[in-house]
Amino acid sequence: MKKLIVTTAAFAAIVATPAFAGDNMSGMNMSAKPSAAKVSSNPALTDAEIKKVDAATGMITLKHGALENVGMPPMTMAFKAKDAAMVKQVHEGDKVRVRIENVDGNLTIMRLEKQS
């Protein structure tokens, strides 16, 4: 087991070395600002189904697919709606597409589109 760990560590060091070996960055434009597309997270919508709507708290429970931008696997979970209009437009059982974002530490539905 020790040999396997040592061998794996040695192999990883050898493979990683070329990435750090050269310090020639002369061809890179270091003054360019990153584009908005690179800075913002993926704006894609995720398929979901409304499981519960709680108008009093502004929460919508969704059975959703993977939310790549917040690193969440598919599951069923309640999210805060960005505004009251979202809560009013959906009902239990509706199929929707959503965009969830982390807003001040709260996972929030930022965009919601009902599917036909």
Backbone as XML, in Angstrom:
<?xml version="1.0"?>
<chain id="A" units="angstrom">
  <residue number="1" name="MET">
    <atom name="N" x="0.824" y="-1.188" z="0.000"/>
    <atom name="CA" x="0.000" y="0.000" z="0.000"/>
    <atom name="C" x="0.870" y="1.253" z="0.000"/>
  </residue>
  <residue number="2" name="LYS">
    <atom name="N" x="1.980" y="1.215" z="0.792"/>
    <atom name="CA" x="2.880" y="2.358" z="0.842"/>
    <atom name="C" x="3.494" y="2.627" z="-0.527"/>
  </residue>
  <residue number="3" name="LYS">
    <atom name="N" x="3.864" y="1.541" z="-1.224"/>
    <atom name="CA" x="4.457" y="1.699" z="-2.555"/>
    <atom name="C" x="3.472" y="2.357" z="-3.508"/>
  </residue>
  <residue number="4" name="LEU">
    <atom name="N" x="2.189" y="1.975" z="-3.409"/>
    <atom name="CA" x="1.172" y="2.552" z="-4.277"/>
    <atom name="C" x="1.019" y="4.043" z="-4.015"/>
  </residue>
  <residue number="5" name="ILE">
    <atom name="N" x="1.019" y="4.441" z="-2.752"/>
    <atom name="CA" x="0.890" y="5.856" z="-2.405"/>
    <atom name="C" x="2.105" y="6.637" z="-2.895"/>
  </residue>
  <residue number="6" name="VAL">
    <atom name="N" x="3.298" y="6.115" z="-2.662"/>
    <atom name="CA" x="4.524" y="6.783" z="-3.098"/>
    <atom name="C" x="4.562" y="6.866" z="-4.617"/>
  </residue>
  <residue number="7" name="THR">
    <atom name="N" x="4.209" y="5.783" z="-5.288"/>
    <atom name="CA" x="4.204" y="5.768" z="-6.751"/>
    <atom name="C" x="3.196" y="6.769" z="-7.301"/>
  </residue>
  <residue number="8" name="THR">
    <atom name="N" x="2.007" y="6.805" z="-6.713"/>
    <atom name="CA" x="0.969" y="7.745" z="-7.161"/>
    <atom name="C" x="1.418" y="9.187" z="-6.945"/>
  </residue>
  <residue number="9" name="ALA">
    <atom name="N" x="2.005" y="9.480" z="-5.804"/>
    <atom name="CA" x="2.485" y="10.838" z="-5.518"/>
    <atom name="C" x="3.601" y="11.241" z="-6.478"/>
  </residue>
  <residue number="10" name="ALA">
    <atom name="N" x="4.504" y="10.314" z="-6.757"/>
    <atom name="CA" x="5.604" y="10.605" z="-7.679"/>
    <atom name="C" x="5.070" y="10.858" z="-9.086"/>
  </residue>
  <residue number="11" name="PHE">
    <atom name="N" x="4.108" y="10.048" z="-9.512"/>
    <atom name="CA" x="3.515" y="10.221" z="-10.841"/>
    <atom name="C" x="2.804" y="11.577" z="-10.939"/>
  </residue>
  <residue number="12" name="ALA">
    <atom name="N" x="2.063" y="11.928" z="-9.895"/>
    <atom name="CA" x="1.357" y="13.217" z="-9.891"/>
    <atom name="C" x="2.338" y="14.378" z="-9.970"/>
  </residue>
  <residue number="13" name="ALA">
    <atom name="N" x="3.454" y="14.268" z="-9.273"/>
    <atom name="CA" x="4.462" y="15.326" z="-9.303"/>
    <atom name="C" x="5.076" y="15.464" z="-10.691"/>
  </residue>
  <residue number="14" name="ILE">
    <atom name="N" x="5.311" y="14.353" z="-11.333"/>
    <atom name="CA" x="5.900" y="14.376" z="-12.681"/>
    <atom name="C" x="4.929" y="14.978" z="-13.679"/>
  </residue>
  <residue number="15" name="VAL">
    <atom name="N" x="3.665" y="14.575" z="-13.591"/>
    <atom name="CA" x="2.648" y="15.079" z="-14.524"/>
    <atom name="C" x="2.414" y="16.563" z="-14.314"/>
  </residue>
  <residue number="16" name="ALA">
    <atom name="N" x="2.426" y="17.033" z="-13.087"/>
    <atom name="CA" x="2.149" y="18.438" z="-12.798"/>
    <atom name="C" x="3.327" y="19.348" z="-13.100"/>
  </residue>
  <residue number="17" name="THR">
    <atom name="N" x="4.523" y="18.827" z="-13.105"/>
    <atom name="CA" x="5.720" y="19.643" z="-13.284"/>
    <atom name="C" x="5.717" y="20.475" z="-14.566"/>
  </residue>
  <residue number="18" name="PRO">
    <atom name="N" x="5.366" y="19.939" z="-15.738"/>
    <atom name="CA" x="5.411" y="20.771" z="-16.942"/>
    <atom name="C" x="4.516" y="22.005" z="-16.876"/>
  </residue>
  <residue number="19" name="ALA">
    <atom name="N" x="3.421" y="21.939" z="-16.151"/>
    <atom name="CA" x="2.529" y="23.088" z="-16.060"/>
    <atom name="C" x="3.182" y="24.244" z="-15.319"/>
  </residue>
  <residue number="20" name="PHE">
    <atom name="N" x="4.098" y="23.946" z="-14.411"/>
    <atom name="CA" x="4.724" y="24.993" z="-13.625"/>
    <atom name="C" x="6.168" y="25.249" z="-14.031"/>
  </residue>
  <residue number="21" name="ALA">
    <atom name="N" x="6.702" y="24.441" z="-14.931"/>
    <atom name="CA" x="8.121" y="24.515" z="-15.268"/>
    <atom name="C" x="8.497" y="25.844" z="-15.907"/>
  </residue>
  <residue number="22" name="GLY">
    <atom name="N" x="7.687" y="26.326" z="-16.824"/>
    <atom name="CA" x="8.038" y="27.565" z="-17.511"/>
    <atom name="C" x="7.377" y="28.766" z="-16.881"/>
  </residue>
  <residue number="23" name="ASP">
    <atom name="N" x="8.056" y="29.884" z="-16.880"/>
    <atom name="CA" x="7.483" y="31.113" z="-16.355"/>
    <atom name="C" x="7.430" y="32.152" z="-17.467"/>
  </residue>
  <residue number="24" name="ASN">
    <atom name="N" x="7.297" y="31.677" z="-18.696"/>
    <atom name="CA" x="7.277" y="32.562" z="-19.841"/>
    <atom name="C" x="5.841" y="32.978" z="-20.125"/>
  </residue>
  <residue number="25" name="MET">
    <atom name="N" x="5.472" y="34.160" z="-19.669"/>
    <atom name="CA" x="4.131" y="34.670" z="-19.890"/>
    <atom name="C" x="4.161" y="35.855" z="-20.840"/>
  </residue>
  <residue number="26" name="SER">
    <atom name="N" x="5.209" y="35.947" z="-21.637"/>
    <atom name="CA" x="5.372" y="37.103" z="-22.516"/>
    <atom name="C" x="4.256" y="37.231" z="-23.545"/>
  </residue>
  <residue number="27" name="GLY">
    <atom name="N" x="3.626" y="36.127" z="-23.928"/>
    <atom name="CA" x="2.567" y="36.190" z="-24.936"/>
    <atom name="C" x="1.198" y="36.494" z="-24.375"/>
  </residue>
  <residue number="28" name="MET">
    <atom name="N" x="1.077" y="36.639" z="-23.066"/>
    <atom name="CA" x="-0.237" y="36.864" z="-22.463"/>
    <atom name="C" x="-0.506" y="38.351" z="-22.282"/>
  </residue>
  <residue number="29" name="ASN">
    <atom name="N" x="-1.725" y="38.750" z="-22.564"/>
    <atom name="CA" x="-2.148" y="40.137" z="-22.370"/>
    <atom name="C" x="-2.668" y="40.270" z="-20.943"/>
  </residue>
  <residue number="30" name="MET">
    <atom name="N" x="-1.870" y="40.779" z="-20.046"/>
    <atom name="CA" x="-2.224" y="40.867" z="-18.640"/>
    <atom name="C" x="-3.070" y="42.103" z="-18.324"/>
  </residue>
  <residue number="31" name="SER">
    <atom name="N" x="-3.220" y="43.022" z="-19.279"/>
    <atom name="CA" x="-3.995" y="44.225" z="-19.018"/>
    <atom name="C" x="-5.459" y="44.060" z="-19.398"/>
  </residue>
  <residue number="32" name="ALA">
    <atom name="N" x="-5.800" y="42.996" z="-20.095"/>
    <atom name="CA" x="-7.180" y="42.799" z="-20.531"/>
    <atom name="C" x="-8.062" y="42.423" z="-19.351"/>
  </residue>
  <residue number="33" name="LYS">
    <atom name="N" x="-9.258" y="43.007" z="-19.306"/>
    <atom name="CA" x="-10.217" y="42.672" z="-18.260"/>
    <atom name="C" x="-11.009" y="41.457" z="-18.723"/>
  </residue>
  <residue number="34" name="PRO">
    <atom name="N" x="-11.390" y="40.586" z="-17.803"/>
    <atom name="CA" x="-12.181" y="39.426" z="-18.197"/>
    <atom name="C" x="-13.540" y="39.871" z="-18.723"/>
  </residue>
  <residue number="35" name="SER">
    <atom name="N" x="-14.060" y="39.141" z="-19.678"/>
    <atom name="CA" x="-15.363" y="39.494" z="-20.237"/>
    <atom name="C" x="-16.450" y="39.152" z="-19.241"/>
  </residue>
  <residue number="36" name="ALA">
    <atom name="N" x="-17.598" y="39.757" z="-19.404"/>
    <atom name="CA" x="-18.721" y="39.505" z="-18.501"/>
    <atom name="C" x="-19.136" y="38.042" z="-18.553"/>
  </residue>
  <residue number="37" name="ALA">
    <atom name="N" x="-19.015" y="37.411" z="-19.708"/>
    <atom name="CA" x="-19.396" y="36.008" z="-19.837"/>
    <atom name="C" x="-18.512" y="35.125" z="-18.965"/>
  </residue>
  <residue number="38" name="LYS">
    <atom name="N" x="-17.248" y="35.471" z="-18.833"/>
    <atom name="CA" x="-16.346" y="34.668" z="-18.027"/>
    <atom name="C" x="-16.555" y="34.920" z="-16.542"/>
  </residue>
  <residue number="39" name="VAL">
    <atom name="N" x="-16.959" y="36.131" z="-16.185"/>
    <atom name="CA" x="-17.123" y="36.488" z="-14.790"/>
    <atom name="C" x="-18.447" y="35.960" z="-14.245"/>
  </residue>
  <residue number="40" name="SER">
    <atom name="N" x="-19.530" y="36.103" z="-15.015"/>
    <atom name="CA" x="-20.827" y="35.642" z="-14.539"/>
    <atom name="C" x="-20.929" y="34.132" z="-14.667"/>
  </residue>
  <residue number="41" name="SER">
    <atom name="N" x="-21.785" y="33.555" z="-13.842"/>
    <atom name="CA" x="-21.972" y="32.120" z="-13.910"/>
    <atom name="C" x="-22.927" y="31.783" z="-15.049"/>
  </residue>
  <residue number="42" name="ASN">
    <atom name="N" x="-23.006" y="30.515" z="-15.377"/>
    <atom name="CA" x="-23.823" y="30.047" z="-16.483"/>
    <atom name="C" x="-25.291" y="30.428" z="-16.270"/>
  </residue>
  <residue number="43" name="PRO">
    <atom name="N" x="-25.904" y="31.150" z="-17.218"/>
    <atom name="CA" x="-27.278" y="31.603" z="-17.054"/>
    <atom name="C" x="-28.324" y="30.563" z="-17.435"/>
  </residue>
  <residue number="44" name="ALA">
    <atom name="N" x="-27.939" y="29.323" z="-17.626"/>
    <atom name="CA" x="-28.865" y="28.285" z="-18.072"/>
    <atom name="C" x="-29.977" y="28.052" z="-17.055"/>
  </residue>
  <residue number="45" name="LEU">
    <atom name="N" x="-31.125" y="27.644" z="-17.564"/>
    <atom name="CA" x="-32.263" y="27.308" z="-16.725"/>
    <atom name="C" x="-32.297" y="25.799" z="-16.503"/>
  </residue>
  <residue number="46" name="THR">
    <atom name="N" x="-32.846" y="25.385" z="-15.381"/>
    <atom name="CA" x="-32.930" y="23.979" z="-15.012"/>
    <atom name="C" x="-34.390" y="23.556" z="-14.944"/>
  </residue>
  <residue number="47" name="ASP">
    <atom name="N" x="-34.692" y="22.365" z="-15.462"/>
    <atom name="CA" x="-36.046" y="21.831" z="-15.384"/>
    <atom name="C" x="-36.388" y="21.491" z="-13.941"/>
  </residue>
  <residue number="48" name="ALA">
    <atom name="N" x="-37.649" y="21.783" z="-13.556"/>
    <atom name="CA" x="-38.091" y="21.508" z="-12.198"/>
    <atom name="C" x="-39.600" y="21.319" z="-12.183"/>
  </residue>
  <residue number="49" name="GLU">
    <atom name="N" x="-40.084" y="20.770" z="-11.077"/>
    <atom name="CA" x="-41.518" y="20.620" z="-10.854"/>
    <atom name="C" x="-41.857" y="21.259" z="-9.513"/>
  </residue>
  <residue number="50" name="ILE">
    <atom name="N" x="-42.941" y="22.040" z="-9.483"/>
    <atom name="CA" x="-43.381" y="22.677" z="-8.252"/>
    <atom name="C" x="-44.007" y="21.610" z="-7.357"/>
  </residue>
  <residue number="51" name="LYS">
    <atom name="N" x="-43.472" y="21.463" z="-6.155"/>
    <atom name="CA" x="-44.010" y="20.501" z="-5.197"/>
    <atom name="C" x="-44.888" y="21.176" z="-4.146"/>
  </residue>
  <residue number="52" name="LYS">
    <atom name="N" x="-44.548" y="22.434" z="-3.811"/>
    <atom name="CA" x="-45.319" y="23.163" z="-2.796"/>
    <atom name="C" x="-45.083" y="24.655" z="-2.993"/>
  </residue>
  <residue number="53" name="VAL">
    <atom name="N" x="-46.128" y="25.440" z="-2.741"/>
    <atom name="CA" x="-46.025" y="26.896" z="-2.800"/>
    <atom name="C" x="-46.497" y="27.440" z="-1.456"/>
  </residue>
  <residue number="54" name="ASP">
    <atom name="N" x="-45.672" y="28.236" z="-0.804"/>
    <atom name="CA" x="-46.019" y="28.844" z="0.477"/>
    <atom name="C" x="-45.985" y="30.359" z="0.313"/>
  </residue>
  <residue number="55" name="ALA">
    <atom name="N" x="-47.160" y="30.931" z="0.015"/>
    <atom name="CA" x="-47.253" y="32.371" z="-0.241"/>
    <atom name="C" x="-46.887" y="33.196" z="0.998"/>
  </residue>
  <residue number="56" name="ALA">
    <atom name="N" x="-47.165" y="32.674" z="2.179"/>
    <atom name="CA" x="-46.894" y="33.424" z="3.413"/>
    <atom name="C" x="-45.399" y="33.672" z="3.616"/>
  </residue>
  <residue number="57" name="THR">
    <atom name="N" x="-44.576" y="32.684" z="3.256"/>
    <atom name="CA" x="-43.126" y="32.834" z="3.447"/>
    <atom name="C" x="-42.386" y="33.191" z="2.159"/>
  </residue>
  <residue number="58" name="GLY">
    <atom name="N" x="-43.078" y="33.101" z="1.010"/>
    <atom name="CA" x="-42.427" y="33.377" z="-0.269"/>
    <atom name="C" x="-41.521" y="32.238" z="-0.712"/>
  </residue>
  <residue number="59" name="MET">
    <atom name="N" x="-41.792" y="31.035" z="-0.199"/>
    <atom name="CA" x="-40.971" y="29.869" z="-0.520"/>
    <atom name="C" x="-41.693" y="28.978" z="-1.529"/>
  </residue>
  <residue number="60" name="ILE">
    <atom name="N" x="-40.898" y="28.406" z="-2.443"/>
    <atom name="CA" x="-41.401" y="27.450" z="-3.423"/>
    <atom name="C" x="-40.537" y="26.198" z="-3.317"/>
  </residue>
  <residue number="61" name="THR">
    <atom name="N" x="-41.182" y="25.054" z="-3.112"/>
    <atom name="CA" x="-40.454" y="23.795" z="-3.050"/>
    <atom name="C" x="-40.407" y="23.206" z="-4.451"/>
  </residue>
  <residue number="62" name="LEU">
    <atom name="N" x="-39.195" y="22.900" z="-4.902"/>
    <atom name="CA" x="-38.967" y="22.389" z="-6.252"/>
    <atom name="C" x="-38.326" y="21.011" z="-6.216"/>
  </residue>
  <residue number="63" name="LYS">
    <atom name="N" x="-38.759" y="20.152" z="-7.118"/>
    <atom name="CA" x="-38.022" y="18.920" z="-7.429"/>
    <atom name="C" x="-37.256" y="19.292" z="-8.690"/>
  </residue>
  <residue number="64" name="HIS">
    <atom name="N" x="-35.939" y="19.471" z="-8.557"/>
    <atom name="CA" x="-35.160" y="20.071" z="-9.645"/>
    <atom name="C" x="-34.028" y="19.171" z="-10.114"/>
  </residue>
  <residue number="65" name="GLY">
    <atom name="N" x="-33.563" y="19.454" z="-11.318"/>
    <atom name="CA" x="-32.369" y="18.808" z="-11.851"/>
    <atom name="C" x="-31.137" y="19.451" z="-11.231"/>
  </residue>
  <residue number="66" name="ALA">
    <atom name="N" x="-29.975" y="19.051" z="-11.707"/>
    <atom name="CA" x="-28.714" y="19.585" z="-11.184"/>
    <atom name="C" x="-28.648" y="21.097" z="-11.395"/>
  </residue>
  <residue number="67" name="LEU">
    <atom name="N" x="-28.238" y="21.795" z="-10.345"/>
    <atom name="CA" x="-28.042" y="23.247" z="-10.414"/>
    <atom name="C" x="-26.536" y="23.477" z="-10.445"/>
  </residue>
  <residue number="68" name="GLU">
    <atom name="N" x="-25.988" y="23.424" z="-11.642"/>
    <atom name="CA" x="-24.534" y="23.476" z="-11.826"/>
    <atom name="C" x="-23.904" y="24.731" z="-11.231"/>
  </residue>
  <residue number="69" name="ASN">
    <atom name="N" x="-24.560" y="25.876" z="-11.389"/>
    <atom name="CA" x="-23.955" y="27.137" z="-10.951"/>
    <atom name="C" x="-23.832" y="27.263" z="-9.437"/>
  </residue>
  <residue number="70" name="VAL">
    <atom name="N" x="-24.621" y="26.492" z="-8.683"/>
    <atom name="CA" x="-24.493" y="26.523" z="-7.224"/>
    <atom name="C" x="-23.989" y="25.188" z="-6.679"/>
  </residue>
  <residue number="71" name="GLY">
    <atom name="N" x="-23.615" y="24.284" z="-7.591"/>
    <atom name="CA" x="-23.018" y="23.013" z="-7.197"/>
    <atom name="C" x="-23.965" y="22.076" z="-6.478"/>
  </residue>
  <residue number="72" name="MET">
    <atom name="N" x="-25.220" y="22.047" z="-6.906"/>
    <atom name="CA" x="-26.207" y="21.218" z="-6.226"/>
    <atom name="C" x="-26.698" y="20.098" z="-7.145"/>
  </residue>
  <residue number="73" name="PRO">
    <atom name="N" x="-26.693" y="18.858" z="-6.659"/>
    <atom name="CA" x="-27.215" y="17.750" z="-7.453"/>
    <atom name="C" x="-28.742" y="17.794" z="-7.486"/>
  </residue>
  <residue number="74" name="PRO">
    <atom name="N" x="-29.370" y="16.983" z="-8.335"/>
    <atom name="CA" x="-30.837" y="16.932" z="-8.367"/>
    <atom name="C" x="-31.393" y="16.541" z="-6.996"/>
  </residue>
  <residue number="75" name="MET">
    <atom name="N" x="-32.462" y="17.215" z="-6.587"/>
    <atom name="CA" x="-33.123" y="16.919" z="-5.305"/>
    <atom name="C" x="-34.413" y="17.704" z="-5.210"/>
  </residue>
  <residue number="76" name="THR">
    <atom name="N" x="-35.105" y="17.553" z="-4.091"/>
    <atom name="CA" x="-36.288" y="18.352" z="-3.792"/>
    <atom name="C" x="-35.944" y="19.253" z="-2.617"/>
  </residue>
  <residue number="77" name="MET">
    <atom name="N" x="-36.190" y="20.563" z="-2.809"/>
    <atom name="CA" x="-35.786" y="21.538" z="-1.785"/>
    <atom name="C" x="-36.611" y="22.812" z="-1.937"/>
  </residue>
  <residue number="78" name="ALA">
    <atom name="N" x="-36.813" y="23.526" z="-0.833"/>
    <atom name="CA" x="-37.526" y="24.805" z="-0.845"/>
    <atom name="C" x="-36.548" y="25.948" z="-1.096"/>
  </residue>
  <residue number="79" name="PHE">
    <atom name="N" x="-36.970" y="26.886" z="-1.926"/>
    <atom name="CA" x="-36.161" y="28.058" z="-2.261"/>
    <atom name="C" x="-36.987" y="29.315" z="-2.063"/>
  </residue>
  <residue number="80" name="LYS">
    <atom name="N" x="-36.321" y="30.387" z="-1.701"/>
    <atom name="CA" x="-36.957" y="31.699" z="-1.600"/>
    <atom name="C" x="-37.179" y="32.228" z="-3.015"/>
  </residue>
  <residue number="81" name="ALA">
    <atom name="N" x="-38.376" y="32.752" z="-3.283"/>
    <atom name="CA" x="-38.656" y="33.373" z="-4.576"/>
    <atom name="C" x="-38.144" y="34.809" z="-4.545"/>
  </residue>
  <residue number="82" name="LYS">
    <atom name="N" x="-37.606" y="35.256" z="-5.686"/>
    <atom name="CA" x="-37.067" y="36.619" z="-5.776"/>
    <atom name="C" x="-38.140" y="37.653" z="-5.446"/>
  </residue>
  <residue number="83" name="ASP">
    <atom name="N" x="-39.368" y="37.413" z="-5.901"/>
    <atom name="CA" x="-40.446" y="38.348" z="-5.621"/>
    <atom name="C" x="-41.782" y="37.617" z="-5.498"/>
  </residue>
  <residue number="84" name="ALA">
    <atom name="N" x="-42.777" y="38.313" z="-4.962"/>
    <atom name="CA" x="-44.097" y="37.721" z="-4.711"/>
    <atom name="C" x="-44.805" y="37.307" z="-5.998"/>
  </residue>
  <residue number="85" name="ALA">
    <atom name="N" x="-44.513" y="37.966" z="-7.101"/>
    <atom name="CA" x="-45.162" y="37.629" z="-8.367"/>
    <atom name="C" x="-44.853" y="36.192" z="-8.782"/>
  </residue>
  <residue number="86" name="MET">
    <atom name="N" x="-43.639" y="35.722" z="-8.513"/>
    <atom name="CA" x="-43.273" y="34.340" z="-8.837"/>
    <atom name="C" x="-44.162" y="33.359" z="-8.080"/>
  </residue>
  <residue number="87" name="VAL">
    <atom name="N" x="-44.375" y="33.644" z="-6.810"/>
    <atom name="CA" x="-45.172" y="32.751" z="-5.957"/>
    <atom name="C" x="-46.612" y="32.687" z="-6.453"/>
  </residue>
  <residue number="88" name="LYS">
    <atom name="N" x="-47.130" y="33.801" z="-6.923"/>
    <atom name="CA" x="-48.521" y="33.865" z="-7.375"/>
    <atom name="C" x="-48.755" y="33.188" z="-8.719"/>
  </residue>
  <residue number="89" name="GLN">
    <atom name="N" x="-47.715" y="33.054" z="-9.536"/>
    <atom name="CA" x="-47.921" y="32.518" z="-10.883"/>
    <atom name="C" x="-47.816" y="31.004" z="-10.994"/>
  </residue>
  <residue number="90" name="VAL">
    <atom name="N" x="-47.423" y="30.318" z="-9.920"/>
    <atom name="CA" x="-47.249" y="28.871" z="-10.001"/>
    <atom name="C" x="-48.121" y="28.129" z="-8.996"/>
  </residue>
  <residue number="91" name="HIS">
    <atom name="N" x="-48.347" y="26.850" z="-9.312"/>
    <atom name="CA" x="-49.155" y="25.983" z="-8.457"/>
    <atom name="C" x="-48.485" y="24.617" z="-8.375"/>
  </residue>
  <residue number="92" name="GLU">
    <atom name="N" x="-48.833" y="23.875" z="-7.333"/>
    <atom name="CA" x="-48.294" y="22.533" z="-7.153"/>
    <atom name="C" x="-48.540" y="21.698" z="-8.419"/>
  </residue>
  <residue number="93" name="GLY">
    <atom name="N" x="-47.500" y="21.026" z="-8.871"/>
    <atom name="CA" x="-47.580" y="20.176" z="-10.057"/>
    <atom name="C" x="-47.123" y="20.856" z="-11.343"/>
  </residue>
  <residue number="94" name="ASP">
    <atom name="N" x="-46.999" y="22.186" z="-11.345"/>
    <atom name="CA" x="-46.544" y="22.902" z="-12.542"/>
    <atom name="C" x="-45.122" y="22.480" z="-12.904"/>
  </residue>
  <residue number="95" name="LYS">
    <atom name="N" x="-44.875" y="22.343" z="-14.198"/>
    <atom name="CA" x="-43.528" y="22.112" z="-14.716"/>
    <atom name="C" x="-42.956" y="23.481" z="-15.047"/>
  </residue>
  <residue number="96" name="VAL">
    <atom name="N" x="-41.735" y="23.727" z="-14.576"/>
    <atom name="CA" x="-41.105" y="25.035" z="-14.761"/>
    <atom name="C" x="-39.635" y="24.875" z="-15.129"/>
  </residue>
  <residue number="97" name="ARG">
    <atom name="N" x="-39.045" y="25.969" z="-15.535"/>
    <atom name="CA" x="-37.585" y="26.070" z="-15.715"/>
    <atom name="C" x="-37.153" y="27.206" z="-14.808"/>
  </residue>
  <residue number="98" name="VAL">
    <atom name="N" x="-36.093" y="26.975" z="-14.044"/>
    <atom name="CA" x="-35.677" y="27.958" z="-13.046"/>
    <atom name="C" x="-34.194" y="28.268" z="-13.121"/>
  </residue>
  <residue number="99" name="ARG">
    <atom name="N" x="-33.869" y="29.424" z="-12.588"/>
    <atom name="CA" x="-32.486" y="29.840" z="-12.381"/>
    <atom name="C" x="-32.355" y="30.149" z="-10.899"/>
  </residue>
  <residue number="100" name="ILE">
    <atom name="N" x="-31.528" y="29.374" z="-10.199"/>
    <atom name="CA" x="-31.293" y="29.554" z="-8.775"/>
    <atom name="C" x="-29.922" y="30.189" z="-8.602"/>
  </residue>
  <residue number="101" name="GLU">
    <atom name="N" x="-29.834" y="31.193" z="-7.732"/>
    <atom name="CA" x="-28.550" y="31.821" z="-7.435"/>
    <atom name="C" x="-28.414" y="32.010" z="-5.932"/>
  </residue>
  <residue number="102" name="ASN">
    <atom name="N" x="-27.177" y="32.087" z="-5.484"/>
    <atom name="CA" x="-26.886" y="32.339" z="-4.085"/>
    <atom name="C" x="-26.890" y="33.847" z="-3.873"/>
  </residue>
  <residue number="103" name="VAL">
    <atom name="N" x="-27.888" y="34.353" z="-3.153"/>
    <atom name="CA" x="-28.019" y="35.782" z="-2.891"/>
    <atom name="C" x="-27.835" y="35.994" z="-1.388"/>
  </residue>
  <residue number="104" name="ASP">
    <atom name="N" x="-26.722" y="36.563" z="-1.028"/>
    <atom name="CA" x="-26.407" y="36.832" z="0.387"/>
    <atom name="C" x="-26.551" y="35.573" z="1.245"/>
  </residue>
  <residue number="105" name="GLY">
    <atom name="N" x="-26.111" y="34.447" z="0.720"/>
    <atom name="CA" x="-26.140" y="33.197" z="1.468"/>
    <atom name="C" x="-27.446" y="32.434" z="1.383"/>
  </residue>
  <residue number="106" name="ASN">
    <atom name="N" x="-28.429" y="32.968" z="0.653"/>
    <atom name="CA" x="-29.725" y="32.295" z="0.492"/>
    <atom name="C" x="-29.903" y="31.853" z="-0.952"/>
  </residue>
  <residue number="107" name="LEU">
    <atom name="N" x="-30.208" y="30.575" z="-1.155"/>
    <atom name="CA" x="-30.480" y="30.102" z="-2.503"/>
    <atom name="C" x="-31.849" y="30.641" z="-2.910"/>
  </residue>
  <residue number="108" name="THR">
    <atom name="N" x="-31.856" y="31.441" z="-3.976"/>
    <atom name="CA" x="-33.031" y="32.208" z="-4.377"/>
    <atom name="C" x="-33.391" y="31.918" z="-5.823"/>
  </residue>
  <residue number="109" name="ILE">
    <atom name="N" x="-34.695" y="31.778" z="-6.102"/>
    <atom name="CA" x="-35.167" y="31.627" z="-7.475"/>
    <atom name="C" x="-35.120" y="33.004" z="-8.117"/>
  </residue>
  <residue number="110" name="MET">
    <atom name="N" x="-34.205" y="33.181" z="-9.057"/>
    <atom name="CA" x="-34.037" y="34.476" z="-9.712"/>
    <atom name="C" x="-34.872" y="34.578" z="-10.990"/>
  </residue>
  <residue number="111" name="ARG">
    <atom name="N" x="-35.126" y="33.435" z="-11.606"/>
    <atom name="CA" x="-35.902" y="33.415" z="-12.850"/>
    <atom name="C" x="-36.747" y="32.151" z="-12.849"/>
  </residue>
  <residue number="112" name="LEU">
    <atom name="N" x="-37.992" y="32.272" z="-13.266"/>
    <atom name="CA" x="-38.905" y="31.142" z="-13.285"/>
    <atom name="C" x="-39.778" y="31.243" z="-14.528"/>
  </residue>
  <residue number="113" name="GLU">
    <atom name="N" x="-39.804" y="30.188" z="-15.325"/>
    <atom name="CA" x="-40.624" y="30.148" z="-16.536"/>
    <atom name="C" x="-41.501" y="28.911" z="-16.484"/>
  </residue>
  <residue number="114" name="LYS">
    <atom name="N" x="-42.820" y="29.100" z="-16.602"/>
    <atom name="CA" x="-43.727" y="27.954" z="-16.654"/>
    <atom name="C" x="-43.608" y="27.269" z="-18.005"/>
  </residue>
  <residue number="115" name="GLN">
    <atom name="N" x="-43.670" y="25.942" z="-17.979"/>
    <atom name="CA" x="-43.639" y="25.153" z="-19.206"/>
    <atom name="C" x="-45.051" y="24.781" z="-19.600"/>
  </residue>
  <residue number="116" name="SER">
    <atom name="N" x="-45.279" y="24.650" z="-20.896"/>
    <atom name="CA" x="-46.639" y="24.297" z="-21.351"/>
    <atom name="C" x="-46.857" y="22.812" z="-21.353"/>
  </residue>
</chain>
